[in-house]
Amino acid sequence: MNTIRCRIKENSRLARLAAWKLKGSGAAIVFGNVIHLYGVSRGDFLANVPWVRHEVCHVKQYRKYGFWRFLWLYVAQWTRVGYRNISFEKEARLAERNAHELDGVEIT
Protein backbone atom coordinates (compact mmCIF):
# COMPACT_ATOMS: atom_id res chain seq x y z
CA MET A 1 0.00 0.00 0.00
CA ASN A 2 1.28 3.48 -0.85
CA THR A 3 1.48 6.00 1.95
CA ILE A 4 -1.04 8.81 1.67
CA ARG A 5 0.61 12.05 2.72
CA CYS A 6 -1.51 14.93 3.96
CA ARG A 7 -0.50 18.24 5.38
CA ILE A 8 -2.30 20.69 7.61
CA LYS A 9 -2.59 24.42 7.01
CA GLU A 10 -3.74 26.34 10.07
CA ASN A 11 -5.63 29.66 10.02
CA SER A 12 -6.60 29.10 6.40
CA ARG A 13 -8.72 31.70 4.64
CA LEU A 14 -10.41 28.90 2.71
CA ALA A 15 -11.43 27.18 5.94
CA ARG A 16 -12.55 30.53 7.34
CA LEU A 17 -14.90 30.88 4.38
CA ALA A 18 -16.19 27.35 5.02
CA ALA A 19 -16.81 28.18 8.70
CA TRP A 20 -18.77 31.26 7.66
CA LYS A 21 -20.82 29.32 5.10
CA LEU A 22 -21.58 26.55 7.61
CA LYS A 23 -22.29 29.15 10.32
CA GLY A 24 -19.67 27.72 12.66
CA SER A 25 -16.76 29.11 14.63
CA GLY A 26 -14.30 26.65 13.16
CA ALA A 27 -13.94 24.39 10.18
CA ALA A 28 -11.75 22.04 8.24
CA ILE A 29 -11.88 21.82 4.47
CA VAL A 30 -9.75 19.72 2.15
CA PHE A 31 -8.24 20.70 -1.18
CA GLY A 32 -6.18 17.90 -2.66
CA ASN A 33 -3.95 16.56 0.10
CA VAL A 34 -4.09 19.70 2.27
CA ILE A 35 -6.41 19.90 5.26
CA HIS A 36 -7.18 23.59 5.82
CA LEU A 37 -8.15 24.57 9.38
CA TYR A 38 -9.76 27.66 10.82
CA GLY A 39 -10.80 28.27 14.42
CA VAL A 40 -9.15 25.08 15.64
CA SER A 41 -5.50 24.38 16.37
CA ARG A 42 -3.57 21.59 14.73
CA GLY A 43 -3.30 19.84 18.10
CA ASP A 44 -7.01 20.05 18.86
CA PHE A 45 -7.86 18.84 15.36
CA LEU A 46 -5.49 15.86 15.59
CA ALA A 47 -6.89 14.96 19.02
CA ASN A 48 -10.36 14.64 17.49
CA VAL A 49 -9.85 11.29 15.73
CA PRO A 50 -13.32 11.06 14.12
CA TRP A 51 -12.81 14.52 12.59
CA VAL A 52 -9.35 13.55 11.30
CA ARG A 53 -10.82 10.39 9.76
CA HIS A 54 -13.54 12.47 8.10
CA GLU A 55 -11.08 14.87 6.49
CA VAL A 56 -8.65 12.09 5.49
CA CYS A 57 -11.56 10.40 3.73
CA HIS A 58 -11.89 13.56 1.61
CA VAL A 59 -8.17 13.40 0.80
CA LYS A 60 -8.74 9.84 -0.43
CA GLN A 61 -11.72 11.00 -2.49
CA TYR A 62 -9.53 13.61 -4.21
CA ARG A 63 -7.01 10.87 -5.00
CA LYS A 64 -9.72 8.61 -6.40
CA TYR A 65 -11.49 11.18 -8.61
CA GLY A 66 -8.74 13.71 -9.29
CA PHE A 67 -8.66 17.29 -8.05
CA TRP A 68 -10.93 19.05 -10.56
CA ARG A 69 -13.35 16.17 -11.08
CA PHE A 70 -13.86 15.77 -7.34
CA LEU A 71 -14.51 19.50 -6.91
CA TRP A 72 -16.96 19.49 -9.81
CA LEU A 73 -18.86 16.47 -8.50
CA TYR A 74 -18.92 17.84 -4.95
CA VAL A 75 -20.25 21.27 -5.94
CA ALA A 76 -22.75 19.75 -8.38
CA GLN A 77 -24.16 17.53 -5.63
CA TRP A 78 -24.19 20.40 -3.14
CA THR A 79 -26.36 22.47 -5.46
CA ARG A 80 -28.70 19.53 -6.17
CA VAL A 81 -29.14 17.84 -2.80
CA GLY A 82 -27.59 20.13 -0.16
CA TYR A 83 -24.50 19.71 1.98
CA ARG A 84 -25.79 16.97 4.32
CA ASN A 85 -26.83 14.74 1.41
CA ILE A 86 -23.66 14.93 -0.68
CA SER A 87 -22.48 11.34 -1.25
CA PHE A 88 -18.91 12.35 -0.40
CA GLU A 89 -20.06 13.74 2.96
CA LYS A 90 -22.07 10.60 3.70
CA GLU A 91 -18.97 8.50 2.99
CA ALA A 92 -16.82 10.77 5.19
CA ARG A 93 -19.33 10.54 8.04
CA LEU A 94 -19.11 6.75 7.84
CA ALA A 95 -15.30 7.01 7.83
CA GLU A 96 -15.45 8.79 11.20
CA ARG A 97 -16.16 5.39 12.81
CA ASN A 98 -13.74 3.35 10.67
CA ALA A 99 -10.83 2.28 12.87
CA HIS A 100 -8.70 1.62 9.76
CA GLU A 101 -9.34 4.94 7.99
CA LEU A 102 -5.95 6.33 9.01
CA ASP A 103 -3.94 3.21 8.14
CA GLY A 104 -1.17 4.16 5.71
CA VAL A 105 -1.79 7.88 6.21
CA GLU A 106 0.94 10.33 7.21
CA ILE A 107 -0.09 13.80 8.36
CA THR A 108 2.56 16.52 8.50
Backbone as XML, in Angstrom:
<?xml version="1.0"?>
<chain id="A" units="angstrom">
  <residue number="1" name="MET">
    <atom name="N" x="0.839" y="-1.173" z="0.000"/>
    <atom name="CA" x="0.000" y="0.000" z="0.000"/>
    <atom name="C" x="0.890" y="1.246" z="0.000"/>
  </residue>
  <residue number="2" name="ASN">
    <atom name="N" x="0.548" y="2.213" z="-0.823"/>
    <atom name="CA" x="1.279" y="3.477" z="-0.851"/>
    <atom name="C" x="0.841" y="4.353" z="0.312"/>
  </residue>
  <residue number="3" name="THR">
    <atom name="N" x="1.798" y="5.062" z="0.879"/>
    <atom name="CA" x="1.484" y="5.998" z="1.947"/>
    <atom name="C" x="0.748" y="7.197" z="1.369"/>
  </residue>
  <residue number="4" name="ILE">
    <atom name="N" x="-0.305" y="7.599" z="2.040"/>
    <atom name="CA" x="-1.039" y="8.810" z="1.669"/>
    <atom name="C" x="-0.521" y="9.919" z="2.566"/>
  </residue>
  <residue number="5" name="ARG">
    <atom name="N" x="0.043" y="10.933" z="1.955"/>
    <atom name="CA" x="0.606" y="12.045" z="2.720"/>
    <atom name="C" x="-0.336" y="13.245" z="2.660"/>
  </residue>
  <residue number="6" name="CYS">
    <atom name="N" x="-0.659" y="13.751" z="3.840"/>
    <atom name="CA" x="-1.512" y="14.934" z="3.964"/>
    <atom name="C" x="-0.731" y="15.979" z="4.743"/>
  </residue>
  <residue number="7" name="ARG">
    <atom name="N" x="-1.079" y="17.210" z="4.514"/>
    <atom name="CA" x="-0.503" y="18.239" z="5.376"/>
    <atom name="C" x="-1.613" y="19.136" z="5.886"/>
  </residue>
  <residue number="8" name="ILE">
    <atom name="N" x="-1.331" y="19.812" z="6.960"/>
    <atom name="CA" x="-2.302" y="20.690" z="7.609"/>
    <atom name="C" x="-1.869" y="22.133" z="7.430"/>
  </residue>
  <residue number="9" name="LYS">
    <atom name="N" x="-2.822" y="22.975" z="7.081"/>
    <atom name="CA" x="-2.590" y="24.416" z="7.009"/>
    <atom name="C" x="-3.532" y="25.067" z="8.013"/>
  </residue>
  <residue number="10" name="GLU">
    <atom name="N" x="-2.946" y="25.674" z="9.039"/>
    <atom name="CA" x="-3.742" y="26.341" z="10.070"/>
    <atom name="C" x="-4.104" y="27.759" z="9.651"/>
  </residue>
  <residue number="11" name="ASN">
    <atom name="N" x="-5.163" y="28.284" z="10.256"/>
    <atom name="CA" x="-5.630" y="29.659" z="10.018"/>
    <atom name="C" x="-5.833" y="29.949" z="8.532"/>
  </residue>
  <residue number="12" name="SER">
    <atom name="N" x="-6.396" y="28.994" z="7.839"/>
    <atom name="CA" x="-6.601" y="29.103" z="6.400"/>
    <atom name="C" x="-7.795" y="29.999" z="6.074"/>
  </residue>
  <residue number="13" name="ARG">
    <atom name="N" x="-7.610" y="30.859" z="5.106"/>
    <atom name="CA" x="-8.724" y="31.702" z="4.644"/>
    <atom name="C" x="-9.817" y="30.860" z="4.001"/>
  </residue>
  <residue number="14" name="LEU">
    <atom name="N" x="-9.417" y="29.787" z="3.321"/>
    <atom name="CA" x="-10.415" y="28.900" z="2.710"/>
    <atom name="C" x="-11.285" y="28.245" z="3.780"/>
  </residue>
  <residue number="15" name="ALA">
    <atom name="N" x="-10.666" y="27.795" z="4.857"/>
    <atom name="CA" x="-11.427" y="27.184" z="5.945"/>
    <atom name="C" x="-12.262" y="28.234" z="6.676"/>
  </residue>
  <residue number="16" name="ARG">
    <atom name="N" x="-11.769" y="29.449" z="6.731"/>
    <atom name="CA" x="-12.552" y="30.529" z="7.344"/>
    <atom name="C" x="-13.838" y="30.760" z="6.551"/>
  </residue>
  <residue number="17" name="LEU">
    <atom name="N" x="-13.728" y="30.737" z="5.241"/>
    <atom name="CA" x="-14.900" y="30.881" z="4.382"/>
    <atom name="C" x="-15.877" y="29.722" z="4.613"/>
  </residue>
  <residue number="18" name="ALA">
    <atom name="N" x="-15.344" y="28.514" z="4.754"/>
    <atom name="CA" x="-16.195" y="27.348" z="5.021"/>
    <atom name="C" x="-16.911" y="27.501" z="6.361"/>
  </residue>
  <residue number="19" name="ALA">
    <atom name="N" x="-16.200" y="27.973" z="7.380"/>
    <atom name="CA" x="-16.810" y="28.178" z="8.695"/>
    <atom name="C" x="-17.950" y="29.183" z="8.596"/>
  </residue>
  <residue number="20" name="TRP">
    <atom name="N" x="-17.727" y="30.244" z="7.848"/>
    <atom name="CA" x="-18.768" y="31.256" z="7.664"/>
    <atom name="C" x="-19.980" y="30.654" z="6.960"/>
  </residue>
  <residue number="21" name="LYS">
    <atom name="N" x="-19.732" y="29.914" z="5.880"/>
    <atom name="CA" x="-20.819" y="29.316" z="5.099"/>
    <atom name="C" x="-21.617" y="28.320" z="5.939"/>
  </residue>
  <residue number="22" name="LEU">
    <atom name="N" x="-20.919" y="27.554" z="6.776"/>
    <atom name="CA" x="-21.578" y="26.551" z="7.611"/>
    <atom name="C" x="-22.052" y="27.127" z="8.946"/>
  </residue>
  <residue number="23" name="LYS">
    <atom name="N" x="-21.859" y="28.436" z="9.112"/>
    <atom name="CA" x="-22.288" y="29.148" z="10.317"/>
    <atom name="C" x="-21.679" y="28.562" z="11.589"/>
  </residue>
  <residue number="24" name="GLY">
    <atom name="N" x="-20.374" y="28.261" z="11.507"/>
    <atom name="CA" x="-19.667" y="27.716" z="12.657"/>
    <atom name="C" x="-18.484" y="28.592" z="13.036"/>
  </residue>
  <residue number="25" name="SER">
    <atom name="N" x="-17.923" y="28.331" z="14.188"/>
    <atom name="CA" x="-16.763" y="29.111" z="14.631"/>
    <atom name="C" x="-15.457" y="28.534" z="14.111"/>
  </residue>
  <residue number="26" name="GLY">
    <atom name="N" x="-15.492" y="27.290" z="13.689"/>
    <atom name="CA" x="-14.296" y="26.648" z="13.165"/>
    <atom name="C" x="-14.665" y="25.659" z="12.083"/>
  </residue>
  <residue number="27" name="ALA">
    <atom name="N" x="-13.674" y="25.332" z="11.274"/>
    <atom name="CA" x="-13.941" y="24.394" z="10.179"/>
    <atom name="C" x="-12.650" y="23.774" z="9.686"/>
  </residue>
  <residue number="28" name="ALA">
    <atom name="N" x="-12.825" y="22.663" z="9.014"/>
    <atom name="CA" x="-11.754" y="22.043" z="8.240"/>
    <atom name="C" x="-12.320" y="21.822" z="6.848"/>
  </residue>
  <residue number="29" name="ILE">
    <atom name="N" x="-11.486" y="22.054" z="5.854"/>
    <atom name="CA" x="-11.883" y="21.815" z="4.470"/>
    <atom name="C" x="-10.652" y="21.299" z="3.735"/>
  </residue>
  <residue number="30" name="VAL">
    <atom name="N" x="-10.865" y="20.370" z="2.845"/>
    <atom name="CA" x="-9.754" y="19.722" z="2.148"/>
    <atom name="C" x="-9.710" y="20.168" z="0.698"/>
  </residue>
  <residue number="31" name="PHE">
    <atom name="N" x="-8.508" y="20.478" z="0.236"/>
    <atom name="CA" x="-8.236" y="20.700" z="-1.182"/>
    <atom name="C" x="-7.024" y="19.847" z="-1.524"/>
  </residue>
  <residue number="32" name="GLY">
    <atom name="N" x="-7.262" y="18.810" z="-2.315"/>
    <atom name="CA" x="-6.175" y="17.900" z="-2.661"/>
    <atom name="C" x="-5.733" y="17.119" z="-1.442"/>
  </residue>
  <residue number="33" name="ASN">
    <atom name="N" x="-4.466" y="17.273" z="-1.078"/>
    <atom name="CA" x="-3.949" y="16.564" z="0.098"/>
    <atom name="C" x="-3.698" y="17.511" z="1.273"/>
  </residue>
  <residue number="34" name="VAL">
    <atom name="N" x="-4.275" y="18.706" z="1.206"/>
    <atom name="CA" x="-4.086" y="19.698" z="2.267"/>
    <atom name="C" x="-5.385" y="19.862" z="3.053"/>
  </residue>
  <residue number="35" name="ILE">
    <atom name="N" x="-5.279" y="19.690" z="4.362"/>
    <atom name="CA" x="-6.408" y="19.904" z="5.260"/>
    <atom name="C" x="-6.274" y="21.317" z="5.807"/>
  </residue>
  <residue number="36" name="HIS">
    <atom name="N" x="-7.186" y="22.183" z="5.409"/>
    <atom name="CA" x="-7.176" y="23.588" z="5.822"/>
    <atom name="C" x="-8.015" y="23.723" z="7.093"/>
  </residue>
  <residue number="37" name="LEU">
    <atom name="N" x="-7.459" y="24.381" z="8.099"/>
    <atom name="CA" x="-8.147" y="24.571" z="9.375"/>
    <atom name="C" x="-8.381" y="26.044" z="9.652"/>
  </residue>
  <residue number="38" name="TYR">
    <atom name="N" x="-9.492" y="26.318" z="10.320"/>
    <atom name="CA" x="-9.755" y="27.663" z="10.823"/>
    <atom name="C" x="-10.522" y="27.519" z="12.141"/>
  </residue>
  <residue number="39" name="GLY">
    <atom name="N" x="-10.105" y="28.275" z="13.141"/>
    <atom name="CA" x="-10.801" y="28.275" z="14.421"/>
    <atom name="C" x="-10.523" y="27.054" z="15.278"/>
  </residue>
  <residue number="40" name="VAL">
    <atom name="N" x="-9.564" y="26.252" z="14.868"/>
    <atom name="CA" x="-9.150" y="25.079" z="15.638"/>
    <atom name="C" x="-7.647" y="24.910" z="15.432"/>
  </residue>
  <residue number="41" name="SER">
    <atom name="N" x="-6.950" y="24.576" z="16.489"/>
    <atom name="CA" x="-5.505" y="24.376" z="16.367"/>
    <atom name="C" x="-5.214" y="23.007" z="15.765"/>
  </residue>
  <residue number="42" name="ARG">
    <atom name="N" x="-4.028" y="22.874" z="15.256"/>
    <atom name="CA" x="-3.571" y="21.586" z="14.727"/>
    <atom name="C" x="-3.704" y="20.496" z="15.796"/>
  </residue>
  <residue number="43" name="GLY">
    <atom name="N" x="-3.254" y="20.814" z="17.013"/>
    <atom name="CA" x="-3.300" y="19.841" z="18.100"/>
    <atom name="C" x="-4.715" y="19.415" z="18.450"/>
  </residue>
  <residue number="44" name="ASP">
    <atom name="N" x="-5.621" y="20.379" z="18.546"/>
    <atom name="CA" x="-7.014" y="20.049" z="18.862"/>
    <atom name="C" x="-7.658" y="19.247" z="17.736"/>
  </residue>
  <residue number="45" name="PHE">
    <atom name="N" x="-7.334" y="19.601" z="16.497"/>
    <atom name="CA" x="-7.857" y="18.844" z="15.360"/>
    <atom name="C" x="-7.370" y="17.401" z="15.417"/>
  </residue>
  <residue number="46" name="LEU">
    <atom name="N" x="-6.058" y="17.214" z="15.582"/>
    <atom name="CA" x="-5.489" y="15.861" z="15.588"/>
    <atom name="C" x="-5.975" y="15.026" z="16.772"/>
  </residue>
  <residue number="47" name="ALA">
    <atom name="N" x="-6.362" y="15.683" z="17.858"/>
    <atom name="CA" x="-6.888" y="14.965" z="19.022"/>
    <atom name="C" x="-8.317" y="14.466" z="18.793"/>
  </residue>
  <residue number="48" name="ASN">
    <atom name="N" x="-8.986" y="15.017" z="17.802"/>
    <atom name="CA" x="-10.361" y="14.638" z="17.486"/>
    <atom name="C" x="-10.330" y="13.602" z="16.354"/>
  </residue>
  <residue number="49" name="VAL">
    <atom name="N" x="-10.098" y="12.356" z="16.724"/>
    <atom name="CA" x="-9.855" y="11.294" z="15.734"/>
    <atom name="C" x="-10.998" y="11.139" z="14.728"/>
  </residue>
  <residue number="50" name="PRO">
    <atom name="N" x="-12.262" y="11.166" z="15.138"/>
    <atom name="CA" x="-13.315" y="11.065" z="14.119"/>
    <atom name="C" x="-13.246" y="12.186" z="13.080"/>
  </residue>
  <residue number="51" name="TRP">
    <atom name="N" x="-12.919" y="13.384" z="13.516"/>
    <atom name="CA" x="-12.808" y="14.517" z="12.589"/>
    <atom name="C" x="-11.636" y="14.308" z="11.627"/>
  </residue>
  <residue number="52" name="VAL">
    <atom name="N" x="-10.519" y="13.829" z="12.159"/>
    <atom name="CA" x="-9.355" y="13.549" z="11.301"/>
    <atom name="C" x="-9.726" y="12.487" z="10.267"/>
  </residue>
  <residue number="53" name="ARG">
    <atom name="N" x="-10.396" y="11.437" z="10.702"/>
    <atom name="CA" x="-10.817" y="10.390" z="9.762"/>
    <atom name="C" x="-11.709" y="10.965" z="8.666"/>
  </residue>
  <residue number="54" name="HIS">
    <atom name="N" x="-12.627" y="11.835" z="9.053"/>
    <atom name="CA" x="-13.540" y="12.470" z="8.097"/>
    <atom name="C" x="-12.758" y="13.223" z="7.022"/>
  </residue>
  <residue number="55" name="GLU">
    <atom name="N" x="-11.829" y="14.056" z="7.453"/>
    <atom name="CA" x="-11.075" y="14.867" z="6.489"/>
    <atom name="C" x="-10.125" y="14.011" z="5.657"/>
  </residue>
  <residue number="56" name="VAL">
    <atom name="N" x="-9.525" y="12.995" z="6.250"/>
    <atom name="CA" x="-8.654" y="12.093" z="5.489"/>
    <atom name="C" x="-9.469" y="11.356" z="4.427"/>
  </residue>
  <residue number="57" name="CYS">
    <atom name="N" x="-10.700" y="11.027" z="4.737"/>
    <atom name="CA" x="-11.563" y="10.404" z="3.735"/>
    <atom name="C" x="-11.693" y="11.316" z="2.515"/>
  </residue>
  <residue number="58" name="HIS">
    <atom name="N" x="-11.822" y="12.619" z="2.741"/>
    <atom name="CA" x="-11.892" y="13.560" z="1.613"/>
    <atom name="C" x="-10.578" y="13.573" z="0.822"/>
  </residue>
  <residue number="59" name="VAL">
    <atom name="N" x="-9.455" y="13.483" z="1.508"/>
    <atom name="CA" x="-8.166" y="13.399" z="0.801"/>
    <atom name="C" x="-8.175" y="12.180" z="-0.123"/>
  </residue>
  <residue number="60" name="LYS">
    <atom name="N" x="-8.666" y="11.067" z="0.381"/>
    <atom name="CA" x="-8.740" y="9.843" z="-0.428"/>
    <atom name="C" x="-9.693" y="10.013" z="-1.611"/>
  </residue>
  <residue number="61" name="GLN">
    <atom name="N" x="-10.778" y="10.743" z="-1.394"/>
    <atom name="CA" x="-11.722" y="10.999" z="-2.489"/>
    <atom name="C" x="-11.066" y="11.831" z="-3.587"/>
  </residue>
  <residue number="62" name="TYR">
    <atom name="N" x="-10.285" y="12.832" z="-3.215"/>
    <atom name="CA" x="-9.534" y="13.613" z="-4.213"/>
    <atom name="C" x="-8.609" y="12.701" z="-5.003"/>
  </residue>
  <residue number="63" name="ARG">
    <atom name="N" x="-7.936" y="11.793" z="-4.315"/>
    <atom name="CA" x="-7.014" y="10.871" z="-5.003"/>
    <atom name="C" x="-7.772" y="9.969" z="-5.977"/>
  </residue>
  <residue number="64" name="LYS">
    <atom name="N" x="-8.935" y="9.525" z="-5.567"/>
    <atom name="CA" x="-9.725" y="8.611" z="-6.399"/>
    <atom name="C" x="-10.262" y="9.298" z="-7.655"/>
  </residue>
  <residue number="65" name="TYR">
    <atom name="N" x="-10.802" y="10.501" z="-7.510"/>
    <atom name="CA" x="-11.489" y="11.175" z="-8.614"/>
    <atom name="C" x="-10.634" y="12.201" z="-9.342"/>
  </residue>
  <residue number="66" name="GLY">
    <atom name="N" x="-9.539" y="12.625" z="-8.729"/>
    <atom name="CA" x="-8.744" y="13.712" z="-9.290"/>
    <atom name="C" x="-9.253" y="15.041" z="-8.757"/>
  </residue>
  <residue number="67" name="PHE">
    <atom name="N" x="-8.355" y="16.016" z="-8.702"/>
    <atom name="CA" x="-8.658" y="17.294" z="-8.055"/>
    <atom name="C" x="-9.891" y="17.966" z="-8.651"/>
  </residue>
  <residue number="68" name="TRP">
    <atom name="N" x="-9.849" y="18.265" z="-9.935"/>
    <atom name="CA" x="-10.930" y="19.049" z="-10.559"/>
    <atom name="C" x="-12.231" y="18.263" z="-10.670"/>
  </residue>
  <residue number="69" name="ARG">
    <atom name="N" x="-12.131" y="16.976" z="-10.961"/>
    <atom name="CA" x="-13.354" y="16.171" z="-11.077"/>
    <atom name="C" x="-14.046" y="16.067" z="-9.720"/>
  </residue>
  <residue number="70" name="PHE">
    <atom name="N" x="-13.255" y="15.839" z="-8.667"/>
    <atom name="CA" x="-13.858" y="15.767" z="-7.338"/>
    <atom name="C" x="-14.562" y="17.077" z="-7.001"/>
  </residue>
  <residue number="71" name="LEU">
    <atom name="N" x="-13.881" y="18.209" z="-7.212"/>
    <atom name="CA" x="-14.509" y="19.500" z="-6.906"/>
    <atom name="C" x="-15.805" y="19.681" z="-7.685"/>
  </residue>
  <residue number="72" name="TRP">
    <atom name="N" x="-15.771" y="19.349" z="-8.965"/>
    <atom name="CA" x="-16.958" y="19.493" z="-9.807"/>
    <atom name="C" x="-18.112" y="18.632" z="-9.268"/>
  </residue>
  <residue number="73" name="LEU">
    <atom name="N" x="-17.827" y="17.368" z="-8.994"/>
    <atom name="CA" x="-18.862" y="16.466" z="-8.498"/>
    <atom name="C" x="-19.404" y="16.924" z="-7.143"/>
  </residue>
  <residue number="74" name="TYR">
    <atom name="N" x="-18.525" y="17.386" z="-6.280"/>
    <atom name="CA" x="-18.916" y="17.843" z="-4.947"/>
    <atom name="C" x="-19.852" y="19.045" z="-5.044"/>
  </residue>
  <residue number="75" name="VAL">
    <atom name="N" x="-19.434" y="20.048" z="-5.811"/>
    <atom name="CA" x="-20.249" y="21.266" z="-5.940"/>
    <atom name="C" x="-21.571" y="20.957" z="-6.646"/>
  </residue>
  <residue number="76" name="ALA">
    <atom name="N" x="-21.523" y="20.109" z="-7.666"/>
    <atom name="CA" x="-22.752" y="19.747" z="-8.382"/>
    <atom name="C" x="-23.750" y="19.083" z="-7.431"/>
  </residue>
  <residue number="77" name="GLN">
    <atom name="N" x="-23.266" y="18.184" z="-6.590"/>
    <atom name="CA" x="-24.161" y="17.534" z="-5.630"/>
    <atom name="C" x="-24.671" y="18.526" z="-4.593"/>
  </residue>
  <residue number="78" name="TRP">
    <atom name="N" x="-23.793" y="19.414" z="-4.143"/>
    <atom name="CA" x="-24.194" y="20.400" z="-3.142"/>
    <atom name="C" x="-25.368" y="21.228" z="-3.655"/>
  </residue>
  <residue number="79" name="THR">
    <atom name="N" x="-25.285" y="21.643" z="-4.908"/>
    <atom name="CA" x="-26.361" y="22.474" z="-5.459"/>
    <atom name="C" x="-27.648" y="21.669" z="-5.665"/>
  </residue>
  <residue number="80" name="ARG">
    <atom name="N" x="-27.518" y="20.365" z="-5.920"/>
    <atom name="CA" x="-28.701" y="19.532" z="-6.172"/>
    <atom name="C" x="-29.366" y="19.017" z="-4.900"/>
  </residue>
  <residue number="81" name="VAL">
    <atom name="N" x="-28.559" y="18.545" z="-3.956"/>
    <atom name="CA" x="-29.140" y="17.841" z="-2.802"/>
    <atom name="C" x="-28.798" y="18.461" z="-1.450"/>
  </residue>
  <residue number="82" name="GLY">
    <atom name="N" x="-27.969" y="19.494" z="-1.420"/>
    <atom name="CA" x="-27.594" y="20.126" z="-0.162"/>
    <atom name="C" x="-26.425" y="19.424" z="0.514"/>
  </residue>
  <residue number="83" name="TYR">
    <atom name="N" x="-25.744" y="20.165" z="1.351"/>
    <atom name="CA" x="-24.498" y="19.707" z="1.980"/>
    <atom name="C" x="-24.641" y="18.356" z="2.679"/>
  </residue>
  <residue number="84" name="ARG">
    <atom name="N" x="-25.647" y="18.191" z="3.521"/>
    <atom name="CA" x="-25.786" y="16.970" z="4.320"/>
    <atom name="C" x="-25.984" y="15.721" z="3.468"/>
  </residue>
  <residue number="85" name="ASN">
    <atom name="N" x="-26.507" y="15.889" z="2.261"/>
    <atom name="CA" x="-26.833" y="14.743" z="1.414"/>
    <atom name="C" x="-25.817" y="14.462" z="0.316"/>
  </residue>
  <residue number="86" name="ILE">
    <atom name="N" x="-24.715" y="15.189" z="0.301"/>
    <atom name="CA" x="-23.662" y="14.926" z="-0.683"/>
    <atom name="C" x="-23.099" y="13.530" z="-0.404"/>
  </residue>
  <residue number="87" name="SER">
    <atom name="N" x="-22.975" y="12.712" z="-1.443"/>
    <atom name="CA" x="-22.484" y="11.338" z="-1.245"/>
    <atom name="C" x="-21.092" y="11.320" z="-0.615"/>
  </residue>
  <residue number="88" name="PHE">
    <atom name="N" x="-20.257" y="12.289" z="-0.968"/>
    <atom name="CA" x="-18.906" y="12.353" z="-0.401"/>
    <atom name="C" x="-18.954" y="12.640" z="1.100"/>
  </residue>
  <residue number="89" name="GLU">
    <atom name="N" x="-19.910" y="13.450" z="1.532"/>
    <atom name="CA" x="-20.057" y="13.738" z="2.962"/>
    <atom name="C" x="-20.621" y="12.531" z="3.703"/>
  </residue>
  <residue number="90" name="LYS">
    <atom name="N" x="-21.539" y="11.823" z="3.072"/>
    <atom name="CA" x="-22.067" y="10.603" z="3.696"/>
    <atom name="C" x="-20.945" y="9.587" z="3.907"/>
  </residue>
  <residue number="91" name="GLU">
    <atom name="N" x="-20.106" y="9.425" z="2.881"/>
    <atom name="CA" x="-18.970" y="8.502" z="2.990"/>
    <atom name="C" x="-18.009" y="8.949" z="4.088"/>
  </residue>
  <residue number="92" name="ALA">
    <atom name="N" x="-17.743" y="10.250" z="4.172"/>
    <atom name="CA" x="-16.822" y="10.774" z="5.186"/>
    <atom name="C" x="-17.401" y="10.608" z="6.590"/>
  </residue>
  <residue number="93" name="ARG">
    <atom name="N" x="-18.713" y="10.758" z="6.727"/>
    <atom name="CA" x="-19.325" y="10.542" z="8.045"/>
    <atom name="C" x="-19.199" y="9.078" z="8.465"/>
  </residue>
  <residue number="94" name="LEU">
    <atom name="N" x="-19.327" y="8.164" z="7.522"/>
    <atom name="CA" x="-19.109" y="6.747" z="7.840"/>
    <atom name="C" x="-17.652" y="6.490" z="8.226"/>
  </residue>
  <residue number="95" name="ALA">
    <atom name="N" x="-16.733" y="7.174" z="7.559"/>
    <atom name="CA" x="-15.298" y="7.007" z="7.832"/>
    <atom name="C" x="-14.936" y="7.434" z="9.249"/>
  </residue>
  <residue number="96" name="GLU">
    <atom name="N" x="-15.728" y="8.316" z="9.842"/>
    <atom name="CA" x="-15.451" y="8.786" z="11.198"/>
    <atom name="C" x="-15.390" y="7.627" z="12.191"/>
  </residue>
  <residue number="97" name="ARG">
    <atom name="N" x="-16.103" y="6.546" z="11.900"/>
    <atom name="CA" x="-16.161" y="5.387" z="12.806"/>
    <atom name="C" x="-15.301" y="4.222" z="12.331"/>
  </residue>
  <residue number="98" name="ASN">
    <atom name="N" x="-14.567" y="4.416" z="11.246"/>
    <atom name="CA" x="-13.742" y="3.350" z="10.667"/>
    <atom name="C" x="-12.359" y="3.349" z="11.320"/>
  </residue>
  <residue number="99" name="ALA">
    <atom name="N" x="-12.100" y="2.354" z="12.133"/>
    <atom name="CA" x="-10.830" y="2.276" z="12.866"/>
    <atom name="C" x="-9.619" y="2.181" z="11.945"/>
  </residue>
  <residue number="100" name="HIS">
    <atom name="N" x="-9.813" y="1.788" z="10.692"/>
    <atom name="CA" x="-8.696" y="1.619" z="9.757"/>
    <atom name="C" x="-8.545" y="2.787" z="8.787"/>
  </residue>
  <residue number="101" name="GLU">
    <atom name="N" x="-9.355" y="3.817" z="8.937"/>
    <atom name="CA" x="-9.336" y="4.938" z="7.986"/>
    <atom name="C" x="-7.973" y="5.610" z="7.898"/>
  </residue>
  <residue number="102" name="LEU">
    <atom name="N" x="-7.240" y="5.630" z="8.985"/>
    <atom name="CA" x="-5.951" y="6.331" z="9.006"/>
    <atom name="C" x="-4.764" y="5.407" z="8.740"/>
  </residue>
  <residue number="103" name="ASP">
    <atom name="N" x="-5.030" y="4.136" z="8.467"/>
    <atom name="CA" x="-3.939" y="3.209" z="8.136"/>
    <atom name="C" x="-3.249" y="3.675" z="6.858"/>
  </residue>
  <residue number="104" name="GLY">
    <atom name="N" x="-1.933" y="3.748" z="6.886"/>
    <atom name="CA" x="-1.171" y="4.157" z="5.713"/>
    <atom name="C" x="-1.225" y="5.642" z="5.421"/>
  </residue>
  <residue number="105" name="VAL">
    <atom name="N" x="-1.678" y="6.430" z="6.388"/>
    <atom name="CA" x="-1.792" y="7.884" z="6.211"/>
    <atom name="C" x="-0.751" y="8.572" z="7.080"/>
  </residue>
  <residue number="106" name="GLU">
    <atom name="N" x="-0.057" y="9.522" z="6.489"/>
    <atom name="CA" x="0.936" y="10.329" z="7.207"/>
    <atom name="C" x="0.485" y="11.783" z="7.136"/>
  </residue>
  <residue number="107" name="ILE">
    <atom name="N" x="0.336" y="12.403" z="8.294"/>
    <atom name="CA" x="-0.093" y="13.803" z="8.358"/>
    <atom name="C" x="1.060" y="14.640" z="8.875"/>
  </residue>
  <residue number="108" name="THR">
    <atom name="N" x="1.452" y="15.645" z="8.091"/>
    <atom name="CA" x="2.558" y="16.521" z="8.499"/>
    <atom name="C" x="2.070" y="17.937" z="8.681"/>
  </residue>
</chain>
